[in-house]
């Protein structure tokens, strides 16, 4: 009976899925950009990437074109920013 109680009282830890990216806010995204990382948004549903270069935010679109990013209020309010994994990992 004691053994049965011991196993019934044990709760499993939450499972972390390694392939699930952590969604972050624009406020958190800014610090990540300043650290040299690239970001994307789930809402974009493509491979567009934002990064800091020459003191300005740039957007590399999935077609390879490069643009200076105009951050919108929608981007700032979004909580679906994701860090793009670096090629070194």
FENGI-V326842 format. One record per pair of residues at least 12 apart in sequence whose ideal C-beta (glycine too) atoms are under 8 Angstrom apart, sorted by the first residue. I is the first residue (numbers start at 1). J is the second residue. D is the distance in whole Angstrom. If there is no record, write none. Layout:
i->I j->J d->D
i->I j->J d->D
This chain:
i->21 j->82 d->4
i->21 j->83 d->7
i->22 j->82 d->7
i->22 j->83 d->7
i->23 j->42 d->7
i->23 j->79 d->6
i->23 j->80 d->5
i->23 j->81 d->7
i->23 j->82 d->6
i->24 j->79 d->7
i->24 j->81 d->5
i->24 j->82 d->7
i->24 j->83 d->7
i->25 j->78 d->7
i->25 j->79 d->5
i->25 j->81 d->7
i->26 j->71 d->8
i->26 j->75 d->6
i->26 j->76 d->5
i->26 j->77 d->7
i->26 j->78 d->6
i->26 j->79 d->8
i->26 j->81 d->6
i->28 j->81 d->7
i->29 j->81 d->4
i->32 j->83 d->6
i->33 j->50 d->7
i->33 j->51 d->7
i->33 j->52 d->5
i->33 j->57 d->7
i->34 j->52 d->7
i->36 j->52 d->7
i->37 j->51 d->8
i->37 j->83 d->5
i->37 j->84 d->7
i->37 j->86 d->7
i->38 j->50 d->7
i->38 j->51 d->4
i->38 j->83 d->7
i->38 j->84 d->4
i->38 j->86 d->8
i->39 j->51 d->7
i->39 j->81 d->5
i->39 j->82 d->7
i->39 j->83 d->6
i->39 j->84 d->6
i->40 j->81 d->7
i->40 j->82 d->5
i->40 j->84 d->6
i->41 j->75 d->7
i->41 j->78 d->6
i->41 j->80 d->5
i->41 j->81 d->6
i->41 j->82 d->7
i->42 j->80 d->4
i->42 j->82 d->6
i->43 j->78 d->7
i->43 j->80 d->6
i->46 j->61 d->8
i->46 j->62 d->4
i->47 j->62 d->4
i->48 j->60 d->7
i->48 j->61 d->5
i->48 j->62 d->6
i->49 j->84 d->5
i->50 j->69 d->6
i->56 j->68 d->6
i->56 j->69 d->8
i->57 j->69 d->4
i->57 j->71 d->7
